[in-house]
Amino acid sequence: MQAIKKHSWKKRLEAKEKRIEKLKDITSSRIIPTNKIVQALETLIQPGDRVVLEGNNQKQASFLSAALAKADPEKLYDLHMIMSSISRPEHLDLFEYGIARKVDFSYAGPQSLRIAQMLEDGKLTMGEIHTYVELYGRLFIDLIPSVALVAADKADAAGNLYTGPNTEETPTLVEAAAFRDGIVIAQVNELADELPRVDIPGSWIDYVVVADKPYQLEPLFTRDPRHITDIQVLQAMMIIRGIYEKHQVKSLNHGIGYNTAAIELLLPTYGEQLGLKGKICKHWALNPHPTLIPAIESGWVESVHCFGGEVGMEKYVASRRDVFFTGRDGSLRSNRTLCQLAGQYAVDLFVGSSLQIDAYGNSSTVTRGRLAGFGGAPNMGHDPGGRRHSSEAWLDMKTNNDPLARGKKLVVQVVETFQNGNKPVFVESLDALDVKNDANLATAPVMIYGEDVTHIVTEEGIAYLYKANSMEERRQAIAAIAGVSPIGLEHDVRKTDKLRREGLIALPEDLGIRRTDAKRSLLAAKNVEELVEWSDGLYEPPAKFRSW
């Protein structure tokens, strides 16, 4: 009988142990000296590794990303980088220097022009543009990382991490590496003998390094009410009256923008006038927006689960435990992965915006020369076929009496018909189609498909797309509220009147809204200083938002 050759089932673990053994010249503990981090990365990471680097919308593992960019390209090369958000210059310097070769990501807003140019110049190889949940999911299937580089507020000597209000995606990234014998390195702002709470256990963490300065944190969700326009107030009034009240929307997600900030600031005023408190907008999936403070203080909001924190909102959140998810220490417990899932499956409505929308409602923030990606919008901005629980708003999207008919998530796109620079938002064909060819992508980077969009809101009115019986009727409804854009110029006044009678579109006057009433005076807070007053001084805005 032929002898069976023994097979090792611990190759990944054995490879990890070899890397760790090599680091003993640098440290004999799990603490890497700050001034040795570049050498440590060169020792622990190998050419061709998949490296997941924390860099989401707000929290950046900025010390580790800067250190990785200082590595010797002769020692580290051909890395496959996996990043939620390509936000910092060194994220792309890695490719300029030859340290990294391939990238999979979700969002690249601040670096969208540069990444498009580098792709054209052949400086990097594109994997895919993902949604957040999609990218996180692939970390456990076919993009399992060899190394995870993450950020936290504090650590103790055992490697336990305290992430503070910005837990964000850290646990997901760590788990994907830690439980497949990858190496996890966490940068922290400080070492502490005792942590306020343990967000990630030390048994998941291989090494901790104290950064030379705190990790970068952006006040991404802060909108100064001073910049909200009368047009945005009008759109907010239409959304509250023509969508939230009409469909009795109780659970929702708001995207980033002045248009959604206007809605939040109208709830205690216009919403109160309509008698809607307690009937709409009770449960939220969103970061702690400062513009939500007046609605919270006036009793509109029952619960908020957050993707991450917001700079300056820490004391306010800790003082409003009945509304936010907080730990025993009072600090916010955020979780980007779980909040994305909540926004996908548990809320009734998503409101977002876009740079381009075509004649049938397909939209994208990827335009010619800008490879921005789309973050979490496609997760929350689609009708999840797996949903089985019902709600009043969800059931209100049913358009027939089929016994197997189900409801639908409300997906709202709110835009002005023209962007800055007089660029039309409504176009015949999305630039994403050209980007697909230029970047050699398998599919066009569409953010939200028209089939998922139930409503489009412009300064002209609301298109109730879920009521359209054909693609042609959908196109007519969009054209009717697309202003003087190329698509809007197609609309026929007689057809518009018919669409109004049949409820496929609604102009402000159809909703009992006078355009002359849409003034900034309706906002519950007209500047950041008034938001601070609403919070009883608990909101501490960053210096750049202080104008008093």
Disulfide bonds with the S-S distance in Angstrom:
none
